[in-house]
Amino acid sequence: MTAAFMDLVDVTIVNIALPSIKADEGASLSQIQWITAGYALAMGAGLITGGRLGDIYGRKRIFLIGIGGFTLASALCGLAANPEMLVAARILQGATAALMVPQVLSIVHATFPAHERGKVFGLFGAIVGLGAVSGPMLGALLTEWNLFGLEWRPIFLINLPVGVAGLLLGRKFITESKAPKALRLDPVGVVLVVVGLLMLLYPLTRGRELGWPLWGYVLMGGALVVFAVLVAYERRKTRKDGSPLIELSLFKVKSFAAGAAVQLTFGLVTGVFFLVWTLYMQVGLGWSPLRAGTTGIPFSVAVSVAAGISVQRLVPRFGRKVLQAGALTMAVGVVLYIWEAARYGQGITSWQMVLPLVVMGVGMGLIVAPLTDAVLSEVPREHSGSASGLVNTVMQMGNALGLGLVAVVFFGVIDEPLPVAAMGAEYVDAFQYALWWVAGVLGVIFLLMFALPARPAQHVEGSEGDPTEGESSPVVVGGAGAGAGAGAGAGAGDDREAELVR
């Protein structure tokens, strides 16, 4: 639980401090993007492999390596001498989180008998909610207080005592466990995924600053070739030993293929929104980190309340329509935010943002809680672990792509260099432009949701025996941005366990 809390807080705490990092370190706009996108990319690319490493070599061992590496990477982030070092340390942080996070619910599953897991998953849900709400506020307070003159650095250094405590407690209390028939590793698949995404992301983040050179378009075109090679290799890997990084047969399930597309585009939406929202409030409006953090509280509360109502009451009765209503509601909130930002300009107050933020939060809450179940509901039981890991990976990749697209949909409409007096107005205009993109993508998500199952269904039965035997079950605890709680996908256990996790 300590590790889960630390990961979630770390994801949500950083966004609120980005303008301070930019001002104090002189970071470029692309470096600001990579401070968040690098983490998401490294974590997403390593999630499935992290889960399999735990199954093969022992979940306790990989968990301790992950939490130790995460703590070390946090120290490197806090001590970074320049933006380049901070970006590198954030990528290392994401990679070590990919080792740590997938073991959390796997260890719970291996440690507790079925009749005790309900209490543990209840605690897990409380920890996730607490981390999502407290992260932005903690980031705002630590940045505002400027402890020991360290400015933004305490947002990373606070992980040190927590990480050390988690490491010591983990060594003493966690019991080692392995999967009886673990899948093999697929390092070539991981490399192809990372190379393909880098070929897409790097030109997106750097292209504008460099005047969109020809090599950028060549790289983005080459990324499609890399992904084609990835598909061919994964097919060969499936025939060879049955343990590919990506189980391509899952995409023959209509609801899963559509759901993966929804996860990707929804990750893209959150990647764009949370970064530009932070820049809008702190640079465009000139607000302090604390004021920006407290402004997001109504959004966080709305997400939490709507998520609970969605799963417990609405989805069992109305099914897919609830998720589609969430996409439309969130789009309405985005358009309302655009209207208010245009009407009040730089004179807008936190109170005037409450209505659009609550509407957006309700929409997001209706989506995030039941989405994973809708995507996995028709997946054969023997593939539940691979499917849940892939769903979470796709979400992280979408988040990284969204952060990369900020260079186009936000910074791309800002004329630089800007005089200081004009910067605020330019950022306000760019925020509205970016939100129109967000609203458009939400419309696409609404249409994609027609391919999801109309009603919630039990998981399709597959082979006999333990459904999770030989399957890793990566779980993403980290959220997509400030104030947003993330869903947790789990491939471990029976349907009742999955319900408790949700």
C-alpha positions in Angstrom: 0.0 0.0 0.0 2.9 2.3 0.7 4.3 1.7 -2.7 0.9 2.2 -4.4 0.4 5.5 -2.6 3.9 6.7 -3.4 3.5 6.0 -7.1 0.1 7.7 -7.4 1.2 10.8 -5.4 4.3 11.1 -7.6 2.3 11.1 -10.8 -0.2 13.8 -9.6 2.3 15.9 -7.6 4.6 16.8 -10.5 2.1 18.6 -12.8 1.5 21.4 -10.3 5.2 22.1 -10.0 6.0 22.2 -13.7 5.8 26.0 -14.1 8.1 26.5 -11.1 10.6 24.0 -12.6 10.4 25.8 -15.9 11.1 29.2 -14.3 13.8 28.0 -11.8 15.7 25.7 -14.2 15.2 27.5 -17.5 13.7 24.3 -18.9 12.5 24.4 -22.6 8.9 23.7 -23.4 9.9 20.3 -24.9 11.8 19.4 -21.7 8.7 20.3 -19.6 6.7 17.9 -21.7 9.3 15.1 -21.3 9.4 15.5 -17.5 5.9 14.0 -17.6 5.8 12.1 -20.9 9.2 10.3 -20.2 7.7 8.9 -17.0 4.5 7.7 -18.7 6.4 6.2 -21.6 8.9 4.3 -19.5 6.2 3.0 -17.1 3.9 2.0 -19.9 6.6 0.2 -21.9 7.7 -1.8 -18.9 4.5 -2.7 -17.2 3.9 -6.1 -18.8 7.6 -7.0 -18.5 7.6 -5.9 -14.8 4.7 -8.2 -14.1 6.4 -11.2 -15.8 9.6 -10.6 -13.9 7.7 -10.9 -10.7 6.1 -14.1 -11.8 9.5 -15.6 -12.9 12.0 -14.4 -10.3 9.7 -13.7 -7.3 7.3 -10.8 -6.7 8.8 -9.8 -3.4 12.3 -9.6 -5.0 11.2 -7.5 -8.0 9.0 -5.4 -5.8 11.9 -4.5 -3.5 14.2 -3.8 -6.5 11.4 -1.6 -7.9 10.8 0.4 -4.7 14.5 0.8 -4.1 15.1 2.0 -7.7 12.1 4.3 -7.5 13.5 5.9 -4.3 16.9 6.3 -5.8 15.4 7.9 -9.0 13.4 10.2 -6.8 16.6 11.4 -5.1 18.2 12.0 -8.5 15.1 14.0 -9.6 15.4 16.1 -6.4 19.1 16.7 -6.9 19.0 17.3 -10.7 21.5 19.9 -11.7 19.8 20.7 -15.0 16.6 19.9 -17.0 18.4 17.2 -18.9 19.3 15.3 -15.7 15.7 15.7 -14.5 14.2 14.2 -17.6 16.6 11.3 -17.4 15.8 10.7 -13.8 12.1 10.8 -14.5 12.5 8.2 -17.2 14.4 6.0 -14.7 11.5 6.7 -12.2 9.0 5.4 -14.7 11.0 2.3 -15.4 11.4 1.4 -11.8 7.7 2.1 -11.2 7.0 -0.5 -13.9 8.8 -3.1 -11.7 7.1 -2.0 -8.5 3.5 -1.3 -9.4 2.5 -4.7 -11.1 3.5 -6.6 -7.9 1.1 -4.8 -5.6 -2.1 -6.7 -6.2 -0.2 -9.8 -7.2 1.4 -9.9 -3.7 -2.1 -9.3 -2.2 -3.5 -12.2 -4.2 -0.6 -14.5 -3.2 -0.6 -13.5 0.5 -4.3 -13.4 1.6 -6.9 -16.1 1.3 -10.0 -15.3 -0.7 -12.2 -14.4 2.3 -9.7 -11.8 3.5 -9.1 -10.0 0.2 -12.2 -7.9 0.4 -10.8 -5.9 3.3 -7.4 -5.5 1.6 -9.0 -4.3 -1.6 -11.2 -1.9 0.3 -8.0 -0.4 1.9 -6.4 -0.3 -1.5 -9.3 1.7 -2.9 -9.1 4.1 0.0 -5.3 4.5 -0.6 -5.9 5.2 -4.4 -8.5 7.8 -3.6 -6.3 9.5 -0.9 -3.3 9.6 -3.2 -5.3 11.1 -6.1 -6.7 13.9 -4.0 -3.7 14.6 -1.8 -1.0 14.6 -4.6 -1.9 18.0 -6.2 -2.4 19.7 -2.8 0.9 18.2 -1.5 2.7 19.4 -4.6 1.2 22.9 -4.3 2.2 23.2 -0.6 5.7 21.9 -1.0 6.4 24.2 -3.9 4.8 27.2 -2.2 6.7 26.6 1.1 10.1 26.5 -0.6 11.5 24.4 2.2 15.2 25.1 3.0 15.3 27.2 -0.2 14.9 24.0 -2.3 12.0 25.4 -4.3 10.3 22.6 -6.2 12.8 19.8 -5.2 10.9 18.6 -2.1 8.1 17.2 -4.3 10.6 14.4 -5.2 12.7 14.3 -2.1 9.6 13.5 0.0 9.7 10.1 -1.5 13.0 9.2 0.2 11.7 8.5 3.8 8.6 6.9 2.4 10.5 4.7 0.0 13.1 3.6 2.7 10.2 2.8 5.0 8.5 0.7 2.3 11.8 -1.1 1.5 12.4 -2.0 5.1 8.8 -3.1 5.8 8.7 -5.0 2.6 11.8 -7.0 3.4 10.4 -7.9 6.8 6.8 -8.6 6.1 6.2 -9.6 2.5 6.3 -13.3 1.7 8.0 -14.4 -1.5 5.8 -15.9 -4.3 6.2 -16.9 -7.9 3.8 -18.0 -10.7 3.8 -21.8 -11.2 3.9 -21.4 -15.0 5.2 -17.9 -15.8 5.3 -16.6 -19.3 8.7 -15.8 -20.8 10.1 -12.3 -21.3 9.9 -10.5 -24.6 12.7 -7.9 -24.5 12.6 -7.5 -28.3 8.9 -6.5 -28.1 9.7 -3.9 -25.4 12.5 -2.4 -27.5 10.3 -2.2 -30.6 7.5 -0.5 -28.6 9.8 2.0 -27.1 11.6 2.8 -30.4 8.3 3.2 -32.3 6.9 5.6 -29.7 10.1 7.6 -29.4 10.1 8.0 -33.2 6.6 9.5 -32.8 7.0 11.5 -29.6 10.4 13.1 -30.2 9.5 14.9 -33.4 6.2 16.0 -31.9 7.9 17.6 -28.9 10.9 19.1 -30.7 9.6 19.7 -34.1 8.0 23.1 -33.4 11.1 24.5 -31.7 13.3 23.4 -34.6 11.0 24.6 -37.4 9.5 21.2 -38.3 12.5 19.8 -40.1 12.2 17.0 -42.7 13.8 14.4 -40.5 10.9 14.8 -38.1 8.4 13.7 -40.7 10.7 10.9 -41.7 10.9 9.6 -38.1 7.2 9.7 -37.7 6.7 7.8 -40.9 9.3 5.3 -39.8 7.4 4.7 -36.6 4.7 3.1 -38.6 7.2 0.7 -40.1 8.5 -0.1 -36.7 5.0 -0.9 -35.5 4.5 -3.2 -38.5 7.7 -5.0 -37.6 6.4 -5.3 -34.0 3.2 -7.0 -35.2 5.1 -9.4 -37.4 7.5 -10.2 -34.6 4.8 -10.7 -32.0 3.0 -13.2 -34.3 6.3 -15.1 -34.6 6.9 -15.0 -30.8 3.4 -16.4 -30.3 4.1 -19.4 -32.5 7.5 -19.9 -31.0 6.8 -20.0 -27.2 3.3 -18.6 -26.6 4.5 -15.6 -24.5 4.4 -12.5 -26.7 4.5 -9.0 -25.1 1.2 -8.2 -27.0 -1.4 -11.0 -27.3 -2.6 -10.1 -30.8 -5.5 -12.6 -30.7 -7.1 -10.3 -28.1 -7.8 -7.8 -30.9 -10.1 -10.3 -32.6 -12.5 -9.6 -29.7 -14.5 -6.6 -30.9 -15.1 -5.1 -27.5 -11.4 -5.4 -26.5 -10.2 -3.8 -29.7 -12.6 -0.9 -29.4 -11.9 -0.6 -25.7 -8.1 -0.4 -26.3 -8.8 2.4 -28.8 -11.0 4.1 -26.1 -8.2 3.7 -23.5 -5.6 5.1 -25.9 -7.7 8.2 -26.9 -8.8 8.8 -23.3 -5.2 8.7 -22.2 -4.5 11.2 -24.9 -7.2 13.5 -23.6 -5.9 13.4 -20.0 -2.3 13.9 -21.2 -3.3 17.1 -23.0 -5.7 18.5 -20.5 -3.8 18.3 -17.3 -0.6 19.8 -18.6 -2.2 22.7 -20.4 -4.6 23.3 -17.4 -1.6 23.7 -15.1 0.2 26.1 -17.5 -3.0 28.1 -18.0 -3.6 28.7 -14.3 0.0 29.4 -13.3 1.5 31.1 -16.4 -1.6 32.4 -18.2 -3.4 33.6 -15.1 -0.3 34.1 -12.9 -1.7 32.1 -10.0 0.4 30.5 -7.3 0.8 26.7 -7.2 -1.3 26.7 -4.0 -4.2 28.5 -5.7 -4.0 26.3 -8.7 -4.0 23.2 -6.5 -7.0 24.2 -4.5 -8.9 25.2 -7.7 -8.7 21.5 -8.7 -10.4 20.2 -5.5 -14.0 20.4 -6.9 -12.8 18.4 -9.9 -11.3 15.7 -7.8 -14.3 15.4 -5.6 -16.6 15.2 -8.6 -14.5 12.4 -10.1 -14.6 10.3 -6.9 -18.3 10.7 -6.3 -19.3 10.0 -9.9 -17.0 7.0 -10.1 -18.6 5.4 -7.0 -22.2 6.0 -8.3 -21.3 4.8 -11.8 -20.0 1.4 -10.7 -22.5 0.7 -7.9 -25.8 2.0 -9.3 -25.7 3.2 -12.9 -23.6 0.7 -15.0 -25.5 -2.4 -13.7 -28.7 -0.8 -14.9 -27.8 1.2 -18.0 -24.6 -0.5 -19.2 -22.6 1.2 -22.0 -24.8 4.2 -22.0 -23.3 5.4 -18.7 -19.8 5.5 -20.3 -21.2 7.4 -23.4 -23.0 9.8 -21.1 -19.7 10.3 -19.3 -17.9 11.2 -22.6 -20.7 13.7 -23.6 -20.8 15.2 -20.1 -17.1 15.7 -20.0 -17.3 17.3 -23.5 -20.0 19.7 -22.2 -17.8 20.6 -19.3 -14.9 21.3 -21.6 -17.0 23.5 -23.9 -18.4 25.3 -20.8 -14.8 25.9 -19.6 -13.9 27.3 -23.1 -16.8 29.7 -22.9 -15.9 30.9 -19.3 -12.2 31.3 -20.2 -13.1 33.4 -23.2 -15.7 35.5 -21.3 -13.6 36.4 -18.3 -10.1 36.2 -19.8 -7.3 36.8 -17.3 -9.8 38.1 -14.7 -11.4 34.7 -14.2 -11.7 33.5 -10.6 -11.5 30.0 -9.0 -15.2 30.2 -8.1 -16.1 30.8 -11.8 -14.2 27.6 -12.7 -16.2 25.4 -10.3 -19.1 24.7 -12.6 -17.1 23.5 -15.7 -14.7 21.5 -13.5 -17.5 19.7 -11.6 -19.3 18.9 -14.9 -16.0 17.6 -16.4 -15.2 15.7 -13.2 -18.6 14.0 -13.2 -18.1 13.0 -16.9 -14.6 11.5 -16.1 -15.9 9.7 -13.1 -18.6 8.0 -15.1 -15.9 6.7 -17.5 -12.8 5.8 -15.5 -14.3 3.4 -13.0 -16.3 1.0 -15.3 -14.1 1.3 -18.4 -11.6 -1.4 -17.7 -14.4 -3.9 -16.9 -16.2 -3.0 -20.1 -13.0 -3.6 -22.1 -12.3 -6.9 -20.5 -15.8 -8.3 -20.1 -15.7 -10.5 -23.3 -12.0 -11.5 -23.0 -11.5 -15.3 -22.5 -10.6 -16.0 -18.9 -7.2 -17.5 -19.7 -6.1 -14.2 -21.3 -7.3 -12.0 -18.4 -3.8 -11.2 -17.1 -2.4 -10.3 -20.5 -5.4 -8.3 -21.4 -5.4 -6.2 -18.2 -1.7 -5.5 -18.5 -2.2 -4.5 -22.2 -5.1 -2.2 -21.3 -3.1 -0.4 -18.7 -0.1 -0.1 -21.0 -2.2 1.4 -23.8 -3.6 4.0 -21.3 -0.1 5.0 -20.4 1.0 5.2 -24.0 -2.0 7.4 -24.8 -1.0 9.6 -21.9 2.5 10.0 -23.3 1.2 10.7 -26.8 -1.1 13.4 -25.4 1.7 15.0 -23.6 3.7 15.0 -26.8 0.8 16.6 -28.7 0.8 19.5 -26.3 3.6 20.9 -28.5 1.1 21.1 -31.4 -2.3 21.9 -29.8 -1.0 24.4 -27.1 2.5 25.6 -27.7 2.0 25.5 -31.5 -0.4 28.5 -31.3 1.8 30.6 -29.1 4.1 33.1 -30.9 7.5 33.1 -29.4 9.6 34.9 -28.2 6.9 36.7 -26.2 7.2 39.8 -24.2 6.3 39.1 -20.6 3.3 41.4 -20.7 1.8 39.4 -23.6 2.5 35.9 -22.2 -0.6 35.6 -20.0 -3.0 36.5 -22.8 -1.3 34.1 -25.3 -1.5 31.2 -22.8 -5.2 31.9 -22.1 -5.9 31.8 -25.9 -3.8 28.6 -26.4 -5.7 26.9 -23.5 -9.0 27.5 -25.2 -7.6 26.2 -28.5 -6.3 23.1 -26.8 -9.6 22.5 -25.2 -11.4 22.4 -28.5 -9.1 19.5 -29.5 -10.0 17.8 -26.2 -13.7 18.2 -26.9 -13.2 16.8 -30.4 -11.4 13.7 -29.1 -14.1 13.1 -26.5 -16.6 13.0 -29.4 -14.5 10.3 -31.1 -14.4 8.4 -27.8 -18.3 8.6 -27.6 -18.5 7.0 -31.1 -15.9 4.3 -30.3 -17.9 3.3 -27.2 -20.7 1.9 -29.4 -18.4 -1.1 -30.0 -18.3 -1.9 -26.2 -20.8 -4.4 -24.7 -24.2 -2.9 -24.2 -24.5 -4.5 -20.8 -21.9 -5.6 -18.2 -21.1 -9.3 -18.6 -19.2 -11.9 -16.7 -15.8 -12.8 -18.1 -16.0 -15.4 -20.9 -14.9 -18.8 -19.7 -11.7 -20.2 -21.1 -9.6 -23.1 -20.1 -10.1 -25.0 -16.9 -8.1 -24.4 -13.8 -6.6 -21.3 -12.4 -7.3 -18.4 -14.8 -4.2 -16.6 -13.7 -1.7 -19.4 -13.8 1.2 -18.2 -15.9 -0.3 -14.8 -16.4 1.2 -11.6 -15.0 -1.3 -9.0 -13.8 0.1 -5.5 -14.1 -1.8 -2.9 -12.3 -1.6 0.8 -13.0 -2.0 2.8 -9.8 -0.8 6.1 -11.2 -3.3 8.6 -12.5 -3.1 10.7 -15.6 -2.8 14.1 -14.1 -3.5 16.5 -11.2 -6.5 15.3 -9.2 -7.5 12.4 -11.4 -7.8 9.0 -9.8 -6.9 6.1 -12.0 -8.6 2.8 -12.5 -6.8 -0.3 -11.4 -6.9 -3.3 -13.8 -6.2 -6.7 -12.3 -5.8 -10.0 -14.0 -5.6 -11.9 -10.7 -8.3 -13.9 -9.1 -12.0 -14.6 -9.8 -14.7 -12.2 -10.9 -15.6 -11.3 -7.3 -12.0 -10.3 -6.7 -12.0 -8.1 -9.9 -15.2 -6.5 -8.6 -13.6 -5.8 -5.2 -10.6 -4.2 -6.9 -12.8 -1.9 -8.9 
